[in-house]
């Protein structure tokens, strides 16, 4: 048996058209062309005789062919040459009934049901199963239920989608991404950066700048400072002191953010020396600040 490809054939059970494969019997040599056929009493080759071919179990002539592709017919009767051999080849498919005749039309021998020899595992299983395709498990042929793809005619740009029992072709809708909303203002010394999309009003918001803590004349100092623009909620604030020395003895104060609001922040500084007058903060303390949060625009 062999499979032959065909196109634009209606698909079973599902509809539309598809490319599919149909099963046909494989071609085989019905008789050996090197075989010598003898006369009735087997005393000499049956020179000038013939071999006739029929449908198995009938007297209906059945053609044989010159090639395994079964394209060139040699008819249903082949003459025997002087050596008692077939004058031409005899390829066929299916099952044959064969009769050999001597030169005087005497029937010498008859054989029926001549067909390719196959193992039982290569026989097409019966009964047939609707909507199934013929497959195998590596040893025997078997029917498998098959799902065919829908007809793609006129369905440009569509993709197959499982619906629980088969496939349908659907449009793939790719949403347009929201446009970015990015705004950068200011300089390296002071400014802001806002990032998000036009689809969401709330944006990531970063502000930075510089300020100065006034000299307190004590070992500790505190102050409140405002953001140039407010946040939706209290942001995270980072302080970086910029003074090398703010006390007579050269101390540099520790810095801490003690409170944040949507509009500003509070800072505390301390030289960590409560017993020495030389550690008093007698000079203004410059610092940089960074605030990270969100803002709705």
C-alpha positions as CSV (number, residue, x, y, z in Angstrom):
1,X,0.0,0.0,0.0
2,X,1.1,3.6,-0.4
3,X,-0.3,7.1,0.2
4,X,-1.0,9.5,-2.7
5,X,-1.3,13.2,-2.1
6,X,-4.4,15.1,-3.3
7,X,-5.4,18.7,-2.8
8,X,-8.6,20.7,-2.5
9,X,-10.7,17.8,-1.4
10,X,-13.6,18.2,1.0
11,X,-12.5,17.4,4.6
12,X,-14.7,14.8,6.3
13,X,-17.0,15.9,9.1
14,X,-15.4,19.3,9.5
15,X,-16.1,21.0,6.1
16,X,-13.9,23.2,3.9
17,X,-11.1,21.9,1.8
18,X,-7.7,20.5,2.7
19,X,-4.7,18.7,1.4
20,X,-5.0,15.1,2.3
21,X,-3.5,11.7,1.6
22,X,-5.4,8.7,0.2
23,X,-4.4,5.1,0.7
24,X,-3.8,3.0,-2.4
25,X,-2.5,-0.6,-2.9
26,X,1.2,-0.6,-3.6
27,X,2.3,-1.8,-7.1
28,X,3.9,-5.3,-7.3
29,X,5.1,-7.7,-10.0
30,X,2.3,-10.1,-10.6
31,X,4.7,-12.7,-12.1
32,X,8.4,-13.0,-12.4
33,X,9.6,-12.0,-15.9
34,X,12.6,-14.3,-15.6
35,X,10.4,-17.3,-14.9
36,X,10.2,-20.0,-17.7
37,X,6.7,-21.3,-18.3
38,X,6.4,-24.9,-19.6
39,X,3.9,-26.7,-21.7
40,X,1.1,-29.0,-20.3
41,X,3.4,-32.0,-19.7
42,X,6.4,-29.9,-18.6
43,X,8.6,-31.3,-21.4
44,X,9.5,-27.9,-23.0
45,X,9.0,-24.2,-22.6
46,X,5.6,-23.0,-23.6
47,X,7.0,-21.0,-26.5
48,X,4.3,-19.0,-28.3
49,X,1.9,-19.4,-25.4
50,X,0.4,-16.6,-23.4
51,X,-0.6,-15.5,-19.9
52,X,-4.0,-13.9,-19.3
53,X,-4.8,-11.7,-16.3
54,X,-8.2,-11.2,-14.6
55,X,-9.8,-9.7,-11.6
56,X,-9.4,-12.1,-8.7
57,X,-12.2,-14.6,-8.6
58,X,-13.7,-13.5,-11.9
59,X,-13.3,-13.8,-15.6
60,X,-13.1,-10.0,-16.0
61,X,-9.8,-9.0,-17.7
62,X,-7.5,-6.8,-15.6
63,X,-4.6,-4.9,-17.1
64,X,-0.9,-5.2,-16.0
65,X,1.7,-2.5,-16.6
66,X,5.2,-2.0,-17.7
67,X,6.3,0.0,-14.7
68,X,5.7,0.2,-10.9
69,X,4.0,3.6,-11.4
70,X,1.3,1.8,-13.4
71,X,1.4,4.4,-16.2
72,X,2.1,2.2,-19.3
73,X,-0.5,-0.6,-19.7
74,X,0.6,-3.9,-21.2
75,X,-3.0,-5.0,-21.5
76,X,-4.5,-8.1,-19.8
77,X,-2.7,-10.7,-21.9
78,X,1.1,-11.1,-22.4
79,X,2.7,-13.5,-25.0
80,X,5.5,-15.9,-24.1
81,X,8.7,-15.7,-26.0
82,X,10.7,-18.6,-27.5
83,X,12.2,-19.4,-24.1
84,X,8.7,-19.5,-22.5
85,X,9.2,-16.2,-20.7
86,X,7.0,-13.1,-20.5
87,X,7.8,-10.8,-23.4
88,X,7.1,-7.7,-21.3
89,X,6.9,-6.9,-17.6
90,X,3.7,-7.2,-15.6
91,X,3.2,-4.8,-12.7
92,X,-0.1,-4.4,-11.1
93,X,-2.0,-3.7,-7.9
94,X,-4.7,-5.4,-5.9
95,X,-5.4,-9.1,-6.5
96,X,-5.2,-11.1,-9.8
97,X,-6.4,-14.3,-11.3
98,X,-3.8,-15.6,-13.8
99,X,-4.2,-18.3,-16.5
100,X,-1.3,-19.7,-18.5
101,X,-1.9,-21.1,-22.0
102,X,0.2,-23.2,-24.4
103,X,0.7,-22.1,-28.0
104,X,-2.4,-24.3,-29.0
105,X,-4.6,-22.5,-26.4
106,X,-4.4,-25.4,-24.0
107,X,-4.9,-24.2,-20.4
108,X,-1.7,-25.2,-18.6
109,X,-2.1,-23.7,-15.1
110,X,-4.3,-21.3,-13.2
111,X,-3.7,-19.3,-10.0
112,X,-6.1,-17.0,-8.2
113,X,-5.8,-14.3,-5.6
114,X,-2.2,-13.4,-6.5
115,X,-1.4,-10.3,-4.5
116,X,1.5,-8.8,-2.4
117,X,2.5,-10.7,0.7
118,X,2.0,-8.5,3.8
119,X,2.0,-9.3,7.5
120,X,-1.3,-9.1,9.4
121,X,0.0,-6.0,11.1
122,X,0.0,-4.1,7.8
123,X,-3.6,-4.9,6.9
124,X,-6.0,-2.0,7.0
125,X,-8.0,-2.5,10.2
126,X,-11.8,-2.9,9.9
127,X,-14.4,-1.6,10.5
128,X,-13.5,1.8,9.2
129,X,-13.9,4.7,11.7
130,X,-15.6,7.9,10.6
131,X,-13.3,10.9,10.8
132,X,-10.3,8.8,11.6
133,X,-7.0,8.6,9.8
134,X,-4.8,5.6,9.3
135,X,-1.7,5.6,11.4
136,X,0.5,3.1,13.1
137,X,2.2,2.4,16.5
138,X,5.5,1.2,14.9
139,X,4.1,-2.4,14.5
140,X,0.5,-2.4,13.3
141,X,-1.8,0.0,11.4
142,X,-4.5,1.6,13.4
143,X,-7.2,4.3,13.2
144,X,-6.6,7.6,15.0
145,X,-9.2,10.4,15.4
146,X,-7.8,13.4,13.6
147,X,-8.5,17.1,13.9
148,X,-8.2,19.0,10.6
149,X,-7.2,22.6,10.3
150,X,-9.9,24.9,8.9
151,X,-9.9,26.1,5.3
152,X,-7.4,29.0,5.1
153,X,-9.0,30.5,2.0
154,X,-9.7,34.2,2.5
155,X,-8.5,34.1,6.1
156,X,-5.3,36.1,5.7
157,X,-3.6,37.1,9.0
158,X,-5.7,34.8,11.1
159,X,-4.5,32.2,13.6
160,X,-5.9,28.8,14.6
161,X,-7.6,28.7,18.0
162,X,-8.7,25.6,19.9
163,X,-12.4,25.7,20.9
164,X,-12.5,22.5,22.9
165,X,-13.4,20.2,20.1
166,X,-11.5,21.5,17.1
167,X,-10.0,24.6,15.7
168,X,-11.3,27.9,14.3
169,X,-9.5,30.8,12.6
170,X,-9.6,34.0,14.5
171,X,-8.2,37.5,14.2
172,X,-5.3,38.3,16.5
173,X,-6.0,41.8,18.0
174,X,-2.8,43.4,19.2
175,X,-3.7,46.3,21.4
176,X,-1.9,49.6,20.7
177,X,0.4,50.2,23.7
178,X,-0.1,53.4,25.7
179,X,2.1,56.2,24.7
180,X,4.9,56.9,27.2
181,X,4.7,60.1,29.3
182,X,8.2,61.1,30.3
183,X,9.1,64.6,31.4
184,X,12.6,65.7,32.5
185,X,13.1,69.3,33.7
186,X,15.9,71.2,35.4
187,X,19.6,70.6,35.6
188,X,22.0,68.4,37.5
189,X,21.7,70.8,40.5
190,X,17.9,70.9,40.7
191,X,15.1,69.4,38.7
192,X,12.5,66.6,38.4
193,X,11.9,63.5,36.4
194,X,8.4,62.1,35.7
195,X,7.7,58.7,34.0
196,X,4.6,56.8,33.1
197,X,2.1,56.3,30.3
198,X,-0.8,58.3,29.0
199,X,-3.1,55.5,30.0
200,X,-2.4,55.9,33.8
201,X,-2.6,59.3,35.5
202,X,-0.3,58.4,38.3
203,X,3.4,58.7,37.4
204,X,6.7,57.9,39.0
205,X,8.1,61.2,40.2
206,X,11.7,62.1,41.3
207,X,12.8,65.5,42.5
208,X,16.3,66.7,43.5
209,X,17.9,69.9,44.8
210,X,20.1,71.5,47.4
211,X,19.4,73.5,50.6
212,X,21.2,74.6,53.7
213,X,20.7,73.9,57.4
214,X,21.2,77.2,59.4
215,X,23.9,77.2,62.0
216,X,22.4,76.5,65.5
217,X,25.3,77.3,67.7
218,X,24.6,74.0,69.5
219,X,25.8,70.5,68.9
220,X,22.4,69.8,67.3
221,X,20.4,71.5,64.6
222,X,17.0,70.9,62.9
223,X,14.9,72.4,60.1
224,X,12.1,71.9,57.7
225,X,12.3,72.2,53.9
226,X,9.8,72.3,51.0
227,X,9.7,70.5,47.7
228,X,9.3,72.6,44.6
229,X,6.3,70.5,43.7
230,X,4.1,68.2,45.8
231,X,3.8,64.4,45.7
232,X,0.6,62.3,46.0
233,X,1.9,60.8,49.2
234,X,5.0,61.3,51.4
235,X,8.0,60.3,49.3
236,X,11.3,58.6,50.3
237,X,13.9,61.3,50.9
238,X,17.7,61.0,50.9
239,X,20.0,63.6,52.4
240,X,23.7,64.0,51.5
241,X,25.8,66.5,53.6
242,X,28.3,68.6,51.7
243,X,30.3,70.4,54.4
244,X,33.8,69.3,55.4
245,X,33.6,71.1,58.8
246,X,30.9,73.0,60.7
247,X,32.4,73.2,64.2
248,X,35.5,74.8,65.7
249,X,37.1,71.4,66.3
250,X,36.3,70.2,62.8
251,X,33.3,67.9,63.5
252,X,31.0,66.9,60.7
253,X,27.4,66.4,61.9
254,X,25.4,63.2,61.4
255,X,22.3,63.8,59.2
256,X,18.9,62.2,59.5
257,X,15.5,62.8,57.8
258,X,13.0,62.9,60.7
259,X,9.8,63.4,58.8
260,X,8.3,63.6,55.3
261,X,5.1,64.9,54.0
262,X,3.6,65.4,50.5
263,X,5.1,69.0,50.4
264,X,8.4,68.7,52.3
265,X,10.7,67.1,54.8
266,X,12.4,67.7,58.2
267,X,16.1,67.2,58.9
268,X,18.1,66.8,62.1
269,X,21.8,67.2,62.4
270,X,24.1,66.4,65.4
271,X,27.9,66.4,66.0
272,X,27.5,63.6,68.6
273,X,29.5,65.5,71.2
274,X,27.4,67.1,74.0
275,X,30.3,68.0,76.3
276,X,32.6,70.1,74.2
277,X,31.9,73.7,73.1
278,X,34.1,73.2,70.1
279,X,31.7,70.8,68.6
280,X,28.9,73.3,68.3
281,X,27.4,73.8,64.8
282,X,28.6,77.4,64.2
283,X,28.5,77.3,60.3
284,X,25.6,76.6,57.9
285,X,25.5,73.0,56.6
286,X,24.8,72.7,52.9
287,X,23.3,69.4,51.6
288,X,21.8,67.8,48.6
289,X,18.5,66.0,48.7
290,X,16.6,63.5,46.6
291,X,12.9,62.6,46.9
292,X,11.3,59.6,45.2
293,X,7.5,59.0,45.0
294,X,4.4,59.3,42.8
295,X,2.4,62.2,41.3
296,X,-0.9,62.3,39.5
297,X,-1.0,64.6,36.6
